[in-house]
Amino acid sequence: MPTEILMPALSPTMEEGTLAKWHVKEGDTVSSGDILAEIETDKATMEFEAVDEGVMGKIVIPEGTEGVKVNDVIAVLLEEGESADDIGDTSAKAEKPAPKAEAPKAAKSDDSAPAAAPAAPQKDGERIFASPLARRIAADKGLDLTDVQGTGPHGRIVKADVEAAKPGAKPAKAAEPAKAATPAAATMAAGPSTDAVIKMYDGRPFEEVKLDGMRKTIAARLTEAKQSVPHFYLRRDILLDDLLAFRGQLNKQLEARGVKLSVNDFIIKACALALQQVPDANAVWAGDRTLKFEKSDVAVAVAIEGGLFTPVLRDAEMKSLSALSAEMKDLASRARDRKLAPHEYQGGAFAVSNLGMFGIDNFDAIINPPHAAILAVGAGVKKPIVGKDGELAIGTVMSTTLSVDHRVIDGALGANLLNAIKENLENPMTMLA
């Protein structure tokens, strides 16, 4: 039977997307792994690959269409021996039950024709849906498709499922369906309606700016964070003079290699090492438990037009300052072009948000769930300080605020973490040991 190709969920927060471009047209032959289309999510533009083989029978959603809901039918793929006449009504949503299977068509007697896929198996009287390629591979491997768990649309068994399965292996118990994503608008705090707000400013000139997917997601997630995460805040001033002098020396030596370290590179490294020094703080909230990590995965907020990304530097405690600098520059550049893949901005247990370059002295950042903490970094400012000998002096002081999820990190633990960050930054040479 024709295979419906559904709008995929390319990120955990994606509820709808824009079908930016088709890479195939009706009548084209498609193989597993071929690029079918480019899809714009709330975060990036991503390529969508085929999981089945066949002929593109119908393109339901034309390119350039915005607001395509996840799991809507966007195209129909035809199997061997099928034609466009076999395509039914594609206007219905994908959640509707699949139509009854037609009787298998007779195999061609021409020896030069490709071998027909085995007939679709049944389990408890119900057809098990599998792609033709998956059925042929299963027959070659001697696999019983009733023992294979499908990962395609509607549980359809695809090539990857049978390639990963072993003869005689029973399928793993299906995971409990994830709770349906809450529409972004529903998660926002209750307030005056749109009409009520517009009426309030009747007679005043204004421009209505439509919210794109990224801005809706930011609004929903940060509203949820402030409502559901019990924030508390810890503050420390950090002396930067030794770090700035050390950075200047390093940059002079690295100039021939084209490397220029930023203060932010040192901050990332200091936070990554602090998570190793205070391992109980290297954790996230997971509903009814916490997840404690061995490695330091640090997310860094990057401002882009209309929103922000938080790309993640993984295993940051193991990387040199120059490696962190190069990786951060690459991630920030691709974030601004919205070219990051989901695995590059998902995850991490800790985040850094630095507004010092904008002249901000200090601020309180909102935790990005499921992270347990985020460090807000202000500008380094010349201030009078009391030196170790008790004498007044001028020093470069950077204000930091650690926002902490009290469900994961208690006050003393959070204080130890922030103190470790301060110690690392005020003694930068120790970060190279």
N, C-alpha and C positions, 0 to 999 in steps of 0.2 A: 504494500500500500504506500502511497505518497508519504514522504516524511516532512512534517512541519518543522521549519527552522524557527526557533523562538528568540525573541530579544533576550540576550543573556544579562545576568547580573554580574558586572565586571568589577564591582567593589561592594563591600558590606553595606554601604550606605546608599547604593544606587537603587532608585525606585523607577526612574525613567531616564531616557537618553535620547540623543540625536543620531539618526542614521546618516552620518556625514557623507559616505561615499561607498558605492558598490564596486568591487573589483571583478565581478563576474556579471554576465548578462544571461537572459533567458536562452536556453539551448546549449549553454556551455557545459562541458563535462567537468565534474568536480571530484577530487580525490581527498581522502582524509589528510588534514594538515594544510590544505590550500587556504589562502587568505580570501575570505568571502567579502568582507566589508570593513570599513573604519567606523567606529562608534565613539561618539563623544559622551563621556560620563560627567558627573559633577566635578571630577578632578582632572581628567586627561582625555586625550584621543587615543584609542587603542584599536589594534587590529583584531578581528574576529575570525577564528579558523574553523574550517569544516571538521566535523567528527565522523561524518559518513561519506560514502562515495555515491555518485549517481549523476543525474543530469538536472540542471537548474530548470525546473518546470515553470515556475511563476515567481516573480518578485512582487510581493504584496505591498511592501512599504517602499516608496521611491526614495532615492537619496535626497538628503536635505530636510527630511521630515523631523521636526522637533517633537518632544513630549511623547515618545514611543514608550509605553509601559513595559516593564520587565515581564517576560513570558507572553507578550503579544506575538502573534505569528507575523514574521517579516518576510518569509519566502517559503517555497515548497520545493522539495527535492524529489525527483522521480527515480524509482528503482528500474532495474533492467526489465524491459518488456512493457513498461507503463508509458502512457502518453498524457498530454495535457487534459484529455477528456476525463481522466481518472481523478482530477483534482476537484474536490467538493467546494463547499462554501468556506472561504478563509476569513470571513468577516467576524466569525465568532471567536471568543477568547480561547486561549489554549487550555484553560482549566476544564473545559467541557470534555465528557468522556470520549475516548477515541472511537471512531466508527468500527463496526464489525469487519473482520478481515474477509477479503474476497478469497474464493478458492484459488489455490496456486495455479499459475499458468503452466502449460505443458512445456517441458524443456525442448529446445531446438535439437533437431537431429543432425544438423550440420556440425561435423567434427571440428571445423575451424572456429566455431563460435565459443565464447568463454563458457565454462561450466556454470550451470545455473546454481544459485544458492539453494541449500536444502530448505524444505518447507519449514515454516515457522512452527516451533514446538508449542505445546500447550501444557499448562499446569492447572490441575483441578478444573479442567474444562475451559479455562481462559487462555487466550493466546498470549504467548510471551513475545513481546516486540523486540526484534533485533534487526540490525542492518544486514543487508545481503553479505557484505564483506565479513561481518562478525559471524554469520552462520557458516560461511565457507571455512573460515579459520577454525571455528569450533569443530567442524566435521573433520578437518585435517588433524587436529590435536586429539580427537576422541573425547571432546568435552560435552557434557550434558548441560545444555543452556538453562535447565531448571535450577542448576547449582551455581549460576553466575549472577552476581548482583549488578544490574545495569546502572550506569551513571549518566546516561543521556537524558534528553527531555522525556518526561513521564516515565522514567525508569527504563528507557530503551537501552538495550545492550549494544555497545559500539565496539569498534576495533580494539581500543585500549583495554576494555574489560576482559575480552577473551585472551588477549596477549598476556595479561597479568595473571590470569587464572591457571590453576594446575588441575590436571585430570583428577576427578574424584574429590576435589576440594569443595567444601560446603561454603555457601556465601556467608560473609560476616553479617551479624545482625544489623539490620538497617538502623541508622541513627535516627533518633527521634526528630521529627521535622522541626526545623528552626521556627521560632515564633515569628510570625509575619512582621515585617518591618513596619514601624509606625510612620505614617505619612509625616513629612517634615512639619507641615503646618499644624498637625495635631499635637506635636510635642512642644510647641511654643507656649509660653505663659499666656493665660487668658488675659484679654485686654479689650479695649474698644474695638469695634468692628471697623473694617476698612471704610465703609460708608460713613460711619460716625466720625472717624478722624477727618475724612475729606470734607464733611459738612462743617466741622469745627473751623476749618481754614477757608470757608467760602468767602470769596471776594479777594483773597490774597493770591498773587501770582506764584505758581509752583510748577514743577515738572515731575510727572510720575515716572519712576525708574523701575522697570520690571526686574524682579529678582531672578538671577540665573540659578542653575542647579547648585553651584558651589556656595553661593550666598545663602540659599535655603538650608543647605546642610550645615553650614557654620552656625546659623541662627538656631537650628534645632539642637545640635550637639552641645553648644555652649549653654543654652538654656537648660538642657537636661543636666549638664554638669553642675551648674550652680544650684539647681533644685535638689539633686540627688547625692552629690558628693559633699561630705562634711569637711569643708576646707578649714585649715588654720594656717597661720603665716608666721614665719621666722625671718628675722632680718639681721644681717651683718654688714658692716663696712669692711672693705678689703683694700689694703695698701698695694698699689700697683707699681711703685717705683722700681723695685728689684726686677719685676717681670718685664717692665718696659725696657730697662737697660739690657736684660738678658735677651729679649726679643731683638733688640737692635743689633747685638753682637751676632746672633744666629743669622739674621737676614743679610748681614754684610758678608758672612761666610758662604751663605747659600745663593748669593746673587748670581754667581756664574752658572748655577743650575736652573735659574729662572724661578726660584722658589721664594715667595714672600709670605711669611707667617703673619696672621692677624691675631689680635688679642682673643678673638672668638675661638680660634684654634686651641689656644691654651685653656680657655674655659671648658671646651668640650673634653679635652684630655683630663683636666682636673676633676670634672664630674665623673667621668668614666672610672678613674682610679679611686675616687671617693666611694663609688658603689661597690668596689672590691674591698675597700678598707672597712666599710660598714655594710656587710653583705645582707643583713636582715632588711635593709631599706631597698634592696634591689628586687622589687616585687611589684605585682599588679593585683588589682581587685578582680575576682572572677566569680561574683555572685554569692556563692556559699562557701568560698575558700579564697586563699591567695596563692599566687604562683610565684615562687622564688627562683631567680635565675642565677646561673653560674657566670654568664658573660654580661658585659656592660653594653647594652644597645641604647644609644642616646639619640633622641629625636631633636631636631633643631628647627625652630619656626623660621620660615622663609616667606617674606611678603611678596605677593604678586599682584598684578592688576585685578582688582575685584575680590581679593581674598588672600588666603595663605595656604601653604603646604607645610608639613612637618616631616621631611625626609629623615630616614633613620640611618645612623652610622653604626653598623653592627661590629661587635668585638672591638669597640673603640679603645678599650684599655690595652689592647695588644699592638695597636698601630702607632707608628712614629708621628710626630707632629707634622712632618712634611706630607706623609701619606694621608692623614686626616684633612690637611689643608687642600690637597688635590681632590680628594673625594668630595669634600664639602662644596668646592667650587663647581665640580661637575654636576652634583645633585641640584645645587641652587640654580645653575644655568638651565638645566632641563625642567626644573620646576616652573621657572618663569615662562618657558615655552609649552608648559602642560604636557610634557613628554615622559613623565615618570610612570613606571609600571606600579600597580598596587603594592607589590611586595617591597617597593622602595620607600613607601610612606606609611605602611601599616606596621604595627608592632612597637617594640621598645617599651621600656619601663619608666623612663625618665625623659624629661624634655628641657630644652633651654630656649628662652625667648629673650633676645638682646635688642633693646631699643636705645642703647647708649649712643649708637651712631646717629640717632635722630635728636640727640641733645636731651633726652629724658633722664632726669636724675634718679628716679625710682618709681616703681609701679608694682601692682599685684597682678600676677598672671592667673588665668583660669586653667585648672587641670584638664587635660584632654583624656577622658576615660579610654581604656582602663588604667592609664598611668597612675602612679601613686604620688608623683611629685613633679613640679616644674619650677625651674629657677628663672626668676625675672632679673635681668641684668641692666643696670643703668650706666650712665656715662662716667668715665674717670674724670674727676674734677679736682683742681688744685684747692686744698683746704689747709688751714692751720691744724697741726697735730702736735701731740705731746710725744716726744721721742723716748727711747728706752732710758736715756739718762735724765729724763724729767724736763728737758729743755723744749721750748716751743720751736717748731719747725714747719716747713711747708711740704706737704706730701700729696701725691695723687691718690684720691680715694674713690673707690667704686662701690656704689650701694647695690646690695643684692637682697632679694626677697625670695624665700623658698615657700611656695604654696604646697601644702601637704594634705593628702587624704587620710583623715584620722582613723579610718577603718583599717588601714594597712600600717601606717607609721604613727606611733605615739610621739608625744612631745620630746622626750629625752632622746629617742632614736633619731628624730628629725634634726635635733640640735647637733647630735654627733655627726650626722651627714653633712650639714652646712659647715660645721667646724672643720671637717676633713677637706671640703672644697676650699675653704679659706686658707688652710695650711698649705695645700698644694699650690695655690696661686701666689702666695706670699713667699714661697720657697720653690721657684720654678725649676731649679736645677735637679731637685729630687724627682721630678716627673720623668727624667731621662734615665734614672737609675734602674 
